[in-house]
């Protein structure tokens, strides 16, 4: 079980860094679901950081940023 959690954390970190640095989501389905990839990536990395420091407030902020990355329309 611990190995599965570590693998999921690494995948989540790679997705977060990719979205934050490149401004786009990898794959076929994720780019259609996420409207603001940089915001989503920042939220994903905050969620991982909250897991490491055991901070529920960082987790809530990270979940909020991931949700905003899904619903906010891109600025034109």
C-alpha positions in Angstrom: 0.0 0.0 0.0 2.8 2.4 0.8 4.4 1.8 -2.6 1.2 2.6 -4.4 0.9 5.9 -2.4 4.5 6.8 -3.3 3.9 6.1 -7.0 0.7 8.2 -7.0 2.6 11.0 -5.3 5.4 10.9 -7.9 2.8 10.9 -10.7 0.9 13.8 -9.1 4.1 15.8 -8.7 5.1 15.2 -12.3 1.7 16.3 -13.5 1.9 19.4 -11.3 5.3 20.5 -12.4 4.5 19.8 -16.0 1.3 22.0 -15.8 3.0 24.7 -13.8 6.1 25.1 -15.9 4.7 24.4 -19.4 1.2 25.8 -19.0 -0.5 22.8 -20.6 -1.7 19.3 -19.5 -0.3 16.1 -20.9 -2.4 13.4 -22.4 -5.7 13.4 -24.3 -8.4 13.9 -21.6 -6.7 16.2 -19.1 -6.3 19.1 -21.5 -10.1 19.0 -22.1 -10.8 19.0 -18.4 -8.4 21.6 -17.1 -8.9 25.2 -18.3 -6.1 26.8 -16.2 -3.2 24.4 -16.2 -0.7 26.6 -14.2 -3.3 27.2 -11.5 -4.0 23.4 -11.4 -0.3 22.6 -11.2 0.3 25.0 -8.3 -2.6 23.4 -6.4 -1.4 19.9 -7.1 2.1 20.8 -5.7 0.6 22.5 -2.7 -1.4 19.3 -2.0 1.8 17.3 -2.0 3.5 19.8 0.2 0.6 19.6 2.7 1.0 15.8 2.8 4.7 16.2 3.7 4.3 18.9 6.4 0.9 17.5 7.6 -0.8 20.9 7.2 -4.6 20.7 6.6 -4.7 24.4 5.6 -2.3 23.9 2.7 -4.4 20.9 1.6 -7.5 23.0 1.5 -5.7 25.8 -0.4 -4.3 23.2 -2.9 -7.7 21.5 -3.4 -9.2 25.0 -4.0 -6.6 25.8 -6.6 -7.1 22.5 -8.4 -10.8 23.2 -8.5 -10.3 26.7 -9.8 -8.0 25.3 -12.5 -10.9 23.2 -13.7 -13.6 25.9 -13.7 -11.9 29.2 -14.4 -12.1 30.3 -18.0 -8.8 31.4 -19.6 -8.0 35.1 -19.7 -8.1 36.5 -23.2 
